[in-house]
Amino acid sequence: MPSFESSIAYLQRLIEFPSVSSTSNREISDWVSNQLEDLGFTIEQTDYRDRQGVEKVNIVAKRDPVSASPPTSGNAERSSSPTNGLAYFCHTDVVPTRGWNGPDGDPFSPKILNNRLYGRGSCDMKGSLATMMACAETLDRSHQKRPLWIVCTADEEVGFLGAKHLVQHSNSYRELISHQPLGLIGEPTRLSVVHAHKGIVGYRITSIGKAAHSSSRDGINANRKMVPFLQRLLEIGERTEADPRYHDPRYDPPTLSWNFGVSDECTAINITPDRSTAWVSYRPMPEIDGTDLREEIHRLAEELDLKIEPCGEGPPMWIDSDDPTIKKLSDLANSEPRTVCYGTDGGEFHELNHRVVFGPGDIAQAHTTDEWIALDQLADGTKTYSKVIRHWCC
């Protein structure tokens, strides 16, 4: 049985890596790779550079049984149930730490206090990775009958970019897909079984004007084009809230969660703003993708001569709640399957026939200024992940 203390130790070390999405996750990726290699995993790292030129790293780690056998057939991709092991997915990036007010004032110095472990990423989602690593550490390879994968992506917090790169460029991921294991996305769910979630679609819109002293006629206020655009965004959002065609009662809230904001970055009232930037996002559901809304936004931007570009897009995920794997995991976790309204890397892994979001920690603590995970969630997560591994790999 894996040690709860081992989970804590792994998590404390993982928190110490300041792997905010705007920086490279090379250091934490190398450390995780070395730890897993010592546990008998073979490692593939795929590197890329983000739009700012920062190096990012994805990891696919695989541990075969002592006597590994190849996938059952070329048709394994369409298997009705996963007989080929377990693939655990997580991300190593974390959100920024501005305004951090946790114990000791250092978001990357883990602190245990009042049965909680504080630190950026403790809940979202290094706690989950720590429990999986602790379970892998004590898994007797002689008992292992099917492969175990541990997959760590970059840039989940900024548009699932690492997962998108992994799907397109990783040879080990292609091999994983050929096996069709159960894909377990370890985001914080308080160890309840999540069989479906919404996606996200976002756009950035820019209006260009001309700066000048506001007392003159020389400037062109960039907000003149932006104001009517924002008015229409408000009207579209109100329409989606009121129109049942954009509702799915299987989610709470059942709507597209239309959201938008704007900034002209003007610092003085005597300057004509020369640039105004807005953003808009909504959360599509499997049967309500909002294609008509996308088209409406693009037409409106074109009419007003505004620049529009996509940002932060990720698809929804849906696996039927009566899927055999969902039912089995629900039995193991003593949890009824449910839906959530946030997105995960799981939406990118649509080639996996069986996926589930399932991990320790509460999403309510994710991204907070004093992020923490309850120690009892780490303990329960370690026990439950161990049961999951034994069922699907042993």
Buried (B, 14 or more C-beta within 10 A) or exposed (E): EBEBEBBBBBBBBBBBBBBBBBBBBBBBBBBBBEBBEEBBBEBBBBBBEBEEEBBBBBBBBBBBBEEEEEBEEEEBBEBEEBBBBBBBBBBBBBBBBEEBEBBEEBBBBBBBEEEBBBBBBBBBBBBBBBBBBBBBBBBEBEEBBBBBBBBBBBBBBBBBBBBBBBBEEBEBBEBBBBBBBBBBBBBBBBBBBBBBBBBBBBBBBBBBBEBBEBEEEEBBBBBEBBEEBBEBBEEBBEBBBEEEEBBBEBBEEBBBBBBBEBEBEBEEEEBBBBBBBBBBBBBBBBEBBBEEBBEBBEEBBEEBEBEBEEBBBBBBBBBEBEBEBBBBBBEBBEBEBBBBBBBBBBBBBEBBBBBBBBBBBBBEBBBBEBBBBBBEBBBBBBBBBBEBBBBBBB
